[in-house]
Amino acid sequence: MAGLVEKTYGDALFELFLEEDPSKLTEAKEELSAVNSIISELPELIKLSKTPTIEKEEKLGIIKEAFEGRLSEYIFNFLMVLTEAGRLEYFDKVTEYFKERCNEYLGIADITVVTCQPLTAKAKADLSVKMEKLLGKKIVMKEEIDPSIIGGIVVKNGNTTLDGSVKARLRALRSDIGSVIC
């Protein structure tokens, strides 16, 4: 569940794009993710943004020097607003919340598929079609490999997990046997 800061700033940015140009939501989502990747690789930037002995103008100057001309106007201005408000440390959470709002609006479901070995192209396509029918949304699939699940598949969508792994079946079997024996 989103906290107050990410909801406030994420909603404001989302509403801005809805008013100005909803067709740019996907582009904005991708740009925010790219900036988030950069910021997450520079923990000293977040540390600097929280340092009270550094003047706000200097913090804004650093952000301006690093990002001006490299980002769209709205995303750059949004980054400046977060910096000025002393909320840059929430950028990752705001980005995630904005992404959720965009996906909801655009009818997209991000799912994570965990298997013990990579899926074939056909298996990915089949799974995508089944998940689209089940969720009623366009699917964006991220694949993870985890040999510990032994076999089968685990599908994660938001707070929902469909666990059809061999590991889960063995765990359930162990529980069933344990309840019979005890």
Phi, psi and omega in degrees: 000138183286141175280173183299317183295307182295326179292314181300307183286321179296317178296319181298314180293317180299313180297324177300312179295324178297319180289314188278309184193088182301337180292347181262009180299315181297316178298317180296318179300316179293319180294318177297321178296319179296316179295321179299320177298318179296311182296322181292336177277353181237070182300336179292336177293317177294316180300316179297320182293337181263356183283116184289340182279349177264127183296148180303321180297323179291319177298314179296323178296321179294315178296317180299314181297321184282326191240341184299134180082351180255349182236161174296160184302313183295317182290319177298312180298323178297317177298321178293319179298314178299319180294314181297324181278357182072032184241016182300330180297344180265005186305316181296320180288322177296317179299315180296317179295316178300317179299317178298316179297317179298313181299320178298313180296319184273355180072042182244139174242123173275121176238150174246129181248123180249125177225168180276345175212160183301142177283150174286164179300320179295317180296320177298314181296315179298315180297319179299316179297315180296318180291324176299318179294317182294316185267342182069028181222161173290140185256134168245115188255132173245132183253135176235144178252127179219097182300339183292344179281354175071311180187178181082203185210147173237128179243126180244131177222104182062236180269004182257133177233126174256109186253102177249031182277156176297322179302315180293321179294319178295320178299316179294320179296317178299319179295316178298315180295319179298323181286333178284318183288320184281000000 
